[in-house]
Amino acid sequence: MENERKFYPGDHAAHFKRTLLTPAQRTSEPNMFLYEIVGVATHTETGDKLMIYRPLYGPGKLSARPLEMFMSEVDHEKYPNVRQKYRFEKIIDE
């Protein structure tokens, strides 16, 4: 797949809702909607791939989401004001 998007343990990713925060909100909650990638797991019963990640805000509890959903594009009909193309995008420079 050309331009395949890859995430590795320790990478940081931004959820698309971060782009909806105002500059003041980003200053007061600098890590809101930012996540650290733990890795990809395989569901033991179904074999489905799951992205495991941890929020960089709040108590930092681990979360899991189907890999296909994690890598999907934002529904721009539902969220027309979102500038981000994908639901989660890797952060290069924070």
Protein Blocks (a to p, Z undefined) as FASTA:
>chain_A
ZZiacddehiacddfklmmpcfklmmmmmmgoiacdfbdcddfklopacdddddfehjhp
acdddfklmmpccdfklmmmbmbfbfbacdfbZZ
